[in-house]
Amino acid sequence: MFSSVPLMSVFSVLFLVTGVYAVVRLAALASGVHASVDRAAELSHVVMSVAMIAMAWGWSGGPSSPSGVLQVVFFGLVGLYFLIGAVRGHRALPASGYHLVMALAMVWMVATMPLLMGAAGSSGAAMEGMPWMTSGGSGATGPADPGAHPWVLPVSLVLVVLLLAAGVFWAARAARAARAARAARAARGPVGSLLSPRADAACHAFMSAGMAWMLAAML
């Protein structure tokens, strides 16, 4: 996806951390240690983290590939799930809105990947191994013409702003939770600290910031 190995490595570490954290929370739910864990949210975080790492290294397919179609369908269903939950009042609006934006951003990044990378003027070397980055029927590899789709850049920028706003929101929430949790830290123990609202909010903040960064890097 990107020609910078250090950048791809940073993305990999960031989303590896969020993915492992989501797996730990799912394990806590399965074991009954933490009954308040949202199964759908954590599962989406696991899949999202794996998808972002694959996207950073160019391992995942474009919108017309089987993996691309699966991602669009999966994250589309995730977004619909949280939208319905918010509308019916089954889930808190801030969390539901956050997961909805994240799911929409994933769908957008996969569905418009050729256009986004075209807008970035990506080199042919960065596009090697990406068969969906072809122009017309000539078989010549190259990014799609972004000029034919002027709406791609503004929509992407709106998503970047929303993701950054979500990151700030969750970072502030993590800071507030940290102040409230200091007194109970010793009693809660290391596992409880890992599953605390502060850790959960921090994970959300990292996910939001990382996705905003990757989407911005694709522009």
ChimeraX commands (.cxc) that place a marker at each C-alpha (Angstrom):
marker #1 position 0.00,0.00,0.00 radius 0.5
marker #1 position 2.64,2.52,1.08 radius 0.5
marker #1 position 6.21,2.82,-0.14 radius 0.5
marker #1 position 7.52,3.66,3.36 radius 0.5
marker #1 position 8.42,0.57,5.37 radius 0.5
marker #1 position 8.74,2.55,8.64 radius 0.5
marker #1 position 5.22,3.92,8.14 radius 0.5
marker #1 position 3.82,0.46,7.46 radius 0.5
marker #1 position 5.65,-0.86,10.52 radius 0.5
marker #1 position 4.17,1.85,12.76 radius 0.5
marker #1 position 0.68,1.05,11.51 radius 0.5
marker #1 position 1.32,-2.65,12.10 radius 0.5
marker #1 position 2.43,-2.13,15.71 radius 0.5
marker #1 position -0.46,0.22,16.47 radius 0.5
marker #1 position -3.13,-2.09,15.12 radius 0.5
marker #1 position -1.44,-5.17,16.56 radius 0.5
marker #1 position -1.82,-3.60,20.01 radius 0.5
marker #1 position -5.50,-2.78,19.46 radius 0.5
marker #1 position -6.18,-6.22,17.99 radius 0.5
marker #1 position -4.53,-8.09,20.87 radius 0.5
marker #1 position -6.37,-5.91,23.37 radius 0.5
marker #1 position -9.70,-6.71,21.71 radius 0.5
marker #1 position -8.88,-10.44,21.81 radius 0.5
marker #1 position -8.14,-10.16,25.55 radius 0.5
marker #1 position -11.49,-8.48,26.14 radius 0.5
marker #1 position -13.28,-11.16,24.11 radius 0.5
marker #1 position -11.52,-13.82,26.19 radius 0.5
marker #1 position -12.64,-12.04,29.35 radius 0.5
marker #1 position -16.21,-12.13,28.11 radius 0.5
marker #1 position -16.00,-15.83,27.22 radius 0.5
marker #1 position -14.57,-16.66,30.66 radius 0.5
marker #1 position -17.14,-14.59,32.51 radius 0.5
marker #1 position -14.51,-12.30,34.04 radius 0.5
marker #1 position -15.99,-9.17,32.48 radius 0.5
marker #1 position -19.65,-9.51,31.58 radius 0.5
marker #1 position -19.98,-5.88,30.40 radius 0.5
marker #1 position -17.69,-6.37,27.41 radius 0.5
marker #1 position -19.47,-5.70,24.12 radius 0.5
marker #1 position -18.94,-8.82,22.03 radius 0.5
marker #1 position -19.82,-7.16,18.71 radius 0.5
marker #1 position -17.59,-4.16,19.38 radius 0.5
marker #1 position -14.58,-6.24,20.34 radius 0.5
marker #1 position -15.05,-8.64,17.42 radius 0.5
marker #1 position -15.20,-5.68,15.03 radius 0.5
marker #1 position -12.01,-4.29,16.60 radius 0.5
marker #1 position -10.20,-7.59,16.06 radius 0.5
marker #1 position -11.24,-7.86,12.41 radius 0.5
marker #1 position -10.62,-4.15,11.85 radius 0.5
marker #1 position -7.11,-4.33,13.31 radius 0.5
marker #1 position -6.21,-7.32,11.12 radius 0.5
marker #1 position -7.70,-5.62,8.06 radius 0.5
marker #1 position -5.76,-2.40,8.70 radius 0.5
marker #1 position -2.46,-4.26,9.03 radius 0.5
marker #1 position -3.17,-6.15,5.81 radius 0.5
marker #1 position -4.15,-2.91,4.09 radius 0.5
marker #1 position -0.98,-1.14,5.24 radius 0.5
marker #1 position 1.19,-3.80,3.63 radius 0.5
marker #1 position -0.95,-4.21,0.51 radius 0.5
marker #1 position -1.94,-7.76,1.41 radius 0.5
marker #1 position -5.69,-7.19,1.25 radius 0.5
marker #1 position -7.52,-6.97,-2.02 radius 0.5
marker #1 position -9.28,-4.05,-3.60 radius 0.5
marker #1 position -13.06,-3.55,-3.77 radius 0.5
marker #1 position -13.49,-6.11,-6.57 radius 0.5
marker #1 position -11.42,-8.85,-4.89 radius 0.5
marker #1 position -12.97,-11.54,-2.65 radius 0.5
marker #1 position -11.28,-10.13,0.46 radius 0.5
marker #1 position -12.42,-6.62,-0.43 radius 0.5
marker #1 position -16.03,-7.74,-0.91 radius 0.5
marker #1 position -15.94,-9.62,2.40 radius 0.5
marker #1 position -14.63,-6.54,4.22 radius 0.5
marker #1 position -17.28,-4.27,2.70 radius 0.5
marker #1 position -20.05,-6.72,3.63 radius 0.5
marker #1 position -18.72,-7.38,7.15 radius 0.5
marker #1 position -18.13,-3.76,8.11 radius 0.5
marker #1 position -21.35,-2.73,6.41 radius 0.5
marker #1 position -23.23,-5.15,8.66 radius 0.5
marker #1 position -21.29,-3.90,11.68 radius 0.5
marker #1 position -22.27,-0.33,10.89 radius 0.5
marker #1 position -25.91,-1.35,10.42 radius 0.5
marker #1 position -25.86,-3.22,13.72 radius 0.5
marker #1 position -24.68,-0.21,15.69 radius 0.5
marker #1 position -26.98,2.16,13.80 radius 0.5
marker #1 position -30.02,0.03,14.69 radius 0.5
marker #1 position -28.82,-0.23,18.30 radius 0.5
marker #1 position -28.50,3.54,18.57 radius 0.5
marker #1 position -31.88,4.23,16.95 radius 0.5
marker #1 position -33.67,1.73,19.21 radius 0.5
marker #1 position -31.86,3.00,22.28 radius 0.5
marker #1 position -30.26,-0.36,23.05 radius 0.5
marker #1 position -26.78,1.13,23.08 radius 0.5
marker #1 position -25.21,4.35,24.31 radius 0.5
marker #1 position -25.05,6.94,21.56 radius 0.5
marker #1 position -21.35,7.94,21.90 radius 0.5
marker #1 position -20.12,4.35,21.62 radius 0.5
marker #1 position -22.61,3.44,18.89 radius 0.5
marker #1 position -21.75,6.55,16.90 radius 0.5
marker #1 position -18.06,5.81,17.23 radius 0.5
marker #1 position -18.40,2.22,16.01 radius 0.5
marker #1 position -20.67,3.36,13.18 radius 0.5
marker #1 position -18.10,5.92,11.99 radius 0.5
marker #1 position -15.29,3.36,12.22 radius 0.5
marker #1 position -17.28,0.83,10.20 radius 0.5
marker #1 position -18.17,3.42,7.57 radius 0.5
marker #1 position -14.53,4.47,7.34 radius 0.5
marker #1 position -13.47,0.86,6.76 radius 0.5
marker #1 position -16.08,0.40,4.03 radius 0.5
marker #1 position -15.01,3.67,2.44 radius 0.5
marker #1 position -11.29,2.86,2.49 radius 0.5
marker #1 position -11.82,-0.53,0.86 radius 0.5
marker #1 position -14.47,0.55,-1.64 radius 0.5
marker #1 position -12.57,3.64,-2.85 radius 0.5
marker #1 position -9.02,2.32,-2.49 radius 0.5
marker #1 position -8.09,2.69,-6.19 radius 0.5
marker #1 position -9.41,6.25,-6.24 radius 0.5
marker #1 position -7.73,7.17,-2.96 radius 0.5
marker #1 position -4.37,5.85,-4.08 radius 0.5
marker #1 position -4.87,7.56,-7.43 radius 0.5
marker #1 position -5.48,10.84,-5.65 radius 0.5
marker #1 position -2.27,10.28,-3.75 radius 0.5
marker #1 position -0.35,9.86,-6.99 radius 0.5
marker #1 position 1.05,6.56,-5.81 radius 0.5
marker #1 position 3.98,5.20,-7.72 radius 0.5
marker #1 position 3.85,2.05,-9.76 radius 0.5
marker #1 position 6.20,0.38,-7.28 radius 0.5
marker #1 position 3.74,0.96,-4.46 radius 0.5
marker #1 position 0.98,-0.58,-6.57 radius 0.5
marker #1 position 2.81,-3.77,-7.49 radius 0.5
marker #1 position 0.83,-6.85,-6.61 radius 0.5
marker #1 position -2.48,-4.95,-6.64 radius 0.5
marker #1 position -4.34,-6.29,-9.70 radius 0.5
marker #1 position -7.35,-4.02,-9.10 radius 0.5
marker #1 position -5.19,-0.97,-9.86 radius 0.5
marker #1 position -5.62,-1.25,-13.61 radius 0.5
marker #1 position -6.81,1.32,-16.09 radius 0.5
marker #1 position -9.38,0.34,-18.69 radius 0.5
marker #1 position -8.79,-2.83,-20.63 radius 0.5
marker #1 position -5.23,-2.13,-21.68 radius 0.5
marker #1 position -3.82,-4.17,-18.84 radius 0.5
marker #1 position -1.49,-1.32,-17.88 radius 0.5
marker #1 position -1.15,-0.95,-14.15 radius 0.5
marker #1 position -1.73,2.46,-12.64 radius 0.5
marker #1 position -3.91,4.36,-10.22 radius 0.5
marker #1 position -7.41,5.33,-11.22 radius 0.5
marker #1 position -8.01,8.88,-12.39 radius 0.5
marker #1 position -9.16,10.85,-9.29 radius 0.5
marker #1 position -10.35,13.74,-11.46 radius 0.5
marker #1 position -13.33,11.70,-12.61 radius 0.5
marker #1 position -14.54,11.43,-8.99 radius 0.5
marker #1 position -14.15,14.85,-7.31 radius 0.5
marker #1 position -16.27,13.76,-4.32 radius 0.5
marker #1 position -13.68,11.26,-3.09 radius 0.5
marker #1 position -11.35,13.81,-1.49 radius 0.5
marker #1 position -13.96,15.86,0.44 radius 0.5
marker #1 position -15.74,12.76,1.76 radius 0.5
marker #1 position -12.40,11.31,2.85 radius 0.5
marker #1 position -11.48,14.54,4.62 radius 0.5
marker #1 position -14.82,14.55,6.46 radius 0.5
marker #1 position -14.11,11.01,7.65 radius 0.5
marker #1 position -10.62,12.00,8.77 radius 0.5
marker #1 position -12.06,14.88,10.81 radius 0.5
marker #1 position -14.71,12.60,12.35 radius 0.5
marker #1 position -12.09,10.00,13.25 radius 0.5
marker #1 position -9.84,12.63,14.80 radius 0.5
marker #1 position -12.76,14.04,16.76 radius 0.5
marker #1 position -13.56,10.55,18.01 radius 0.5
marker #1 position -9.93,10.11,19.03 radius 0.5
marker #1 position -9.98,13.34,21.04 radius 0.5
marker #1 position -13.29,12.35,22.66 radius 0.5
marker #1 position -12.00,8.95,23.76 radius 0.5
marker #1 position -8.64,10.34,24.88 radius 0.5
marker #1 position -10.46,12.84,27.12 radius 0.5
marker #1 position -12.67,10.06,28.42 radius 0.5
marker #1 position -9.61,7.91,29.18 radius 0.5
marker #1 position -8.05,10.80,31.11 radius 0.5
marker #1 position -11.20,11.26,33.20 radius 0.5
marker #1 position -11.41,7.52,33.85 radius 0.5
marker #1 position -7.75,7.49,34.90 radius 0.5
marker #1 position -8.37,10.08,37.60 radius 0.5
marker #1 position -11.41,8.20,38.87 radius 0.5
marker #1 position -9.61,4.83,38.89 radius 0.5
marker #1 position -6.49,5.72,40.90 radius 0.5
marker #1 position -8.11,4.95,44.24 radius 0.5
marker #1 position -9.36,1.53,43.13 radius 0.5
marker #1 position -6.26,0.44,41.20 radius 0.5
marker #1 position -4.81,-1.79,43.93 radius 0.5
marker #1 position -8.08,-3.60,44.57 radius 0.5
marker #1 position -8.82,-4.13,40.90 radius 0.5
marker #1 position -5.58,-5.90,40.03 radius 0.5
marker #1 position -3.74,-6.10,36.67 radius 0.5
marker #1 position -6.54,-7.90,34.81 radius 0.5
marker #1 position -9.13,-5.46,36.05 radius 0.5
marker #1 position -6.93,-2.54,35.01 radius 0.5
marker #1 position -6.61,-3.98,31.50 radius 0.5
marker #1 position -10.39,-4.27,31.23 radius 0.5
marker #1 position -11.13,-0.92,32.87 radius 0.5
marker #1 position -13.07,1.91,31.18 radius 0.5
marker #1 position -9.81,3.84,30.95 radius 0.5
marker #1 position -8.09,1.09,28.96 radius 0.5
marker #1 position -11.15,0.63,26.75 radius 0.5
marker #1 position -11.35,4.37,26.01 radius 0.5
marker #1 position -7.60,4.46,25.29 radius 0.5
marker #1 position -8.01,1.59,22.80 radius 0.5
marker #1 position -10.81,3.48,21.08 radius 0.5
marker #1 position -8.61,6.57,20.91 radius 0.5
marker #1 position -5.73,4.62,19.35 radius 0.5
marker #1 position -8.06,2.97,16.83 radius 0.5
marker #1 position -9.53,6.33,15.81 radius 0.5
marker #1 position -6.17,8.07,15.53 radius 0.5
marker #1 position -4.60,5.19,13.62 radius 0.5
marker #1 position -7.41,4.97,11.11 radius 0.5
marker #1 position -7.47,8.75,10.62 radius 0.5
marker #1 position -3.70,8.69,10.03 radius 0.5
marker #1 position -3.91,5.85,7.50 radius 0.5
marker #1 position -6.80,7.44,5.61 radius 0.5
marker #1 position -4.97,10.77,5.53 radius 0.5
marker #1 position -1.81,9.01,4.29 radius 0.5
marker #1 position -3.83,7.54,1.41 radius 0.5
marker #1 position -4.95,10.98,0.20 radius 0.5
marker link #1:1,2 radius 0.2
marker link #1:2,3 radius 0.2
marker link #1:3,4 radius 0.2
marker link #1:4,5 radius 0.2
marker link #1:5,6 radius 0.2
marker link #1:6,7 radius 0.2
marker link #1:7,8 radius 0.2
marker link #1:8,9 radius 0.2
marker link #1:9,10 radius 0.2
marker link #1:10,11 radius 0.2
marker link #1:11,12 radius 0.2
marker link #1:12,13 radius 0.2
marker link #1:13,14 radius 0.2
marker link #1:14,15 radius 0.2
marker link #1:15,16 radius 0.2
marker link #1:16,17 radius 0.2
marker link #1:17,18 radius 0.2
marker link #1:18,19 radius 0.2
marker link #1:19,20 radius 0.2
marker link #1:20,21 radius 0.2
marker link #1:21,22 radius 0.2
marker link #1:22,23 radius 0.2
marker link #1:23,24 radius 0.2
marker link #1:24,25 radius 0.2
marker link #1:25,26 radius 0.2
marker link #1:26,27 radius 0.2
marker link #1:27,28 radius 0.2
marker link #1:28,29 radius 0.2
marker link #1:29,30 radius 0.2
marker link #1:30,31 radius 0.2
marker link #1:31,32 radius 0.2
marker link #1:32,33 radius 0.2
marker link #1:33,34 radius 0.2
marker link #1:34,35 radius 0.2
marker link #1:35,36 radius 0.2
marker link #1:36,37 radius 0.2
marker link #1:37,38 radius 0.2
marker link #1:38,39 radius 0.2
marker link #1:39,40 radius 0.2
marker link #1:40,41 radius 0.2
marker link #1:41,42 radius 0.2
marker link #1:42,43 radius 0.2
marker link #1:43,44 radius 0.2
marker link #1:44,45 radius 0.2
marker link #1:45,46 radius 0.2
marker link #1:46,47 radius 0.2
marker link #1:47,48 radius 0.2
marker link #1:48,49 radius 0.2
marker link #1:49,50 radius 0.2
marker link #1:50,51 radius 0.2
marker link #1:51,52 radius 0.2
marker link #1:52,53 radius 0.2
marker link #1:53,54 radius 0.2
marker link #1:54,55 radius 0.2
marker link #1:55,56 radius 0.2
marker link #1:56,57 radius 0.2
marker link #1:57,58 radius 0.2
marker link #1:58,59 radius 0.2
marker link #1:59,60 radius 0.2
marker link #1:60,61 radius 0.2
marker link #1:61,62 radius 0.2
marker link #1:62,63 radius 0.2
marker link #1:63,64 radius 0.2
marker link #1:64,65 radius 0.2
marker link #1:65,66 radius 0.2
marker link #1:66,67 radius 0.2
marker link #1:67,68 radius 0.2
marker link #1:68,69 radius 0.2
marker link #1:69,70 radius 0.2
marker link #1:70,71 radius 0.2
marker link #1:71,72 radius 0.2
marker link #1:72,73 radius 0.2
marker link #1:73,74 radius 0.2
marker link #1:74,75 radius 0.2
marker link #1:75,76 radius 0.2
marker link #1:76,77 radius 0.2
marker link #1:77,78 radius 0.2
marker link #1:78,79 radius 0.2
marker link #1:79,80 radius 0.2
marker link #1:80,81 radius 0.2
marker link #1:81,82 radius 0.2
marker link #1:82,83 radius 0.2
marker link #1:83,84 radius 0.2
marker link #1:84,85 radius 0.2
marker link #1:85,86 radius 0.2
marker link #1:86,87 radius 0.2
marker link #1:87,88 radius 0.2
marker link #1:88,89 radius 0.2
marker link #1:89,90 radius 0.2
marker link #1:90,91 radius 0.2
marker link #1:91,92 radius 0.2
marker link #1:92,93 radius 0.2
marker link #1:93,94 radius 0.2
marker link #1:94,95 radius 0.2
marker link #1:95,96 radius 0.2
marker link #1:96,97 radius 0.2
marker link #1:97,98 radius 0.2
marker link #1:98,99 radius 0.2
marker link #1:99,100 radius 0.2
marker link #1:100,101 radius 0.2
marker link #1:101,102 radius 0.2
marker link #1:102,103 radius 0.2
marker link #1:103,104 radius 0.2
marker link #1:104,105 radius 0.2
marker link #1:105,106 radius 0.2
marker link #1:106,107 radius 0.2
marker link #1:107,108 radius 0.2
marker link #1:108,109 radius 0.2
marker link #1:109,110 radius 0.2
marker link #1:110,111 radius 0.2
marker link #1:111,112 radius 0.2
marker link #1:112,113 radius 0.2
marker link #1:113,114 radius 0.2
marker link #1:114,115 radius 0.2
marker link #1:115,116 radius 0.2
marker link #1:116,117 radius 0.2
marker link #1:117,118 radius 0.2
marker link #1:118,119 radius 0.2
marker link #1:119,120 radius 0.2
marker link #1:120,121 radius 0.2
marker link #1:121,122 radius 0.2
marker link #1:122,123 radius 0.2
marker link #1:123,124 radius 0.2
marker link #1:124,125 radius 0.2
marker link #1:125,126 radius 0.2
marker link #1:126,127 radius 0.2
marker link #1:127,128 radius 0.2
marker link #1:128,129 radius 0.2
marker link #1:129,130 radius 0.2
marker link #1:130,131 radius 0.2
marker link #1:131,132 radius 0.2
marker link #1:132,133 radius 0.2
marker link #1:133,134 radius 0.2
marker link #1:134,135 radius 0.2
marker link #1:135,136 radius 0.2
marker link #1:136,137 radius 0.2
marker link #1:137,138 radius 0.2
marker link #1:138,139 radius 0.2
marker link #1:139,140 radius 0.2
marker link #1:140,141 radius 0.2
marker link #1:141,142 radius 0.2
marker link #1:142,143 radius 0.2
marker link #1:143,144 radius 0.2
marker link #1:144,145 radius 0.2
marker link #1:145,146 radius 0.2
marker link #1:146,147 radius 0.2
marker link #1:147,148 radius 0.2
marker link #1:148,149 radius 0.2
marker link #1:149,150 radius 0.2
marker link #1:150,151 radius 0.2
marker link #1:151,152 radius 0.2
marker link #1:152,153 radius 0.2
marker link #1:153,154 radius 0.2
marker link #1:154,155 radius 0.2
marker link #1:155,156 radius 0.2
marker link #1:156,157 radius 0.2
marker link #1:157,158 radius 0.2
marker link #1:158,159 radius 0.2
marker link #1:159,160 radius 0.2
marker link #1:160,161 radius 0.2
marker link #1:161,162 radius 0.2
marker link #1:162,163 radius 0.2
marker link #1:163,164 radius 0.2
marker link #1:164,165 radius 0.2
marker link #1:165,166 radius 0.2
marker link #1:166,167 radius 0.2
marker link #1:167,168 radius 0.2
marker link #1:168,169 radius 0.2
marker link #1:169,170 radius 0.2
marker link #1:170,171 radius 0.2
marker link #1:171,172 radius 0.2
marker link #1:172,173 radius 0.2
marker link #1:173,174 radius 0.2
marker link #1:174,175 radius 0.2
marker link #1:175,176 radius 0.2
marker link #1:176,177 radius 0.2
marker link #1:177,178 radius 0.2
marker link #1:178,179 radius 0.2
marker link #1:179,180 radius 0.2
marker link #1:180,181 radius 0.2
marker link #1:181,182 radius 0.2
marker link #1:182,183 radius 0.2
marker link #1:183,184 radius 0.2
marker link #1:184,185 radius 0.2
marker link #1:185,186 radius 0.2
marker link #1:186,187 radius 0.2
marker link #1:187,188 radius 0.2
marker link #1:188,189 radius 0.2
marker link #1:189,190 radius 0.2
marker link #1:190,191 radius 0.2
marker link #1:191,192 radius 0.2
marker link #1:192,193 radius 0.2
marker link #1:193,194 radius 0.2
marker link #1:194,195 radius 0.2
marker link #1:195,196 radius 0.2
marker link #1:196,197 radius 0.2
marker link #1:197,198 radius 0.2
marker link #1:198,199 radius 0.2
marker link #1:199,200 radius 0.2
marker link #1:200,201 radius 0.2
marker link #1:201,202 radius 0.2
marker link #1:202,203 radius 0.2
marker link #1:203,204 radius 0.2
marker link #1:204,205 radius 0.2
marker link #1:205,206 radius 0.2
marker link #1:206,207 radius 0.2
marker link #1:207,208 radius 0.2
marker link #1:208,209 radius 0.2
marker link #1:209,210 radius 0.2
marker link #1:210,211 radius 0.2
marker link #1:211,212 radius 0.2
marker link #1:212,213 radius 0.2
marker link #1:213,214 radius 0.2
marker link #1:214,215 radius 0.2
marker link #1:215,216 radius 0.2
marker link #1:216,217 radius 0.2
marker link #1:217,218 radius 0.2
marker link #1:218,219 radius 0.2
view
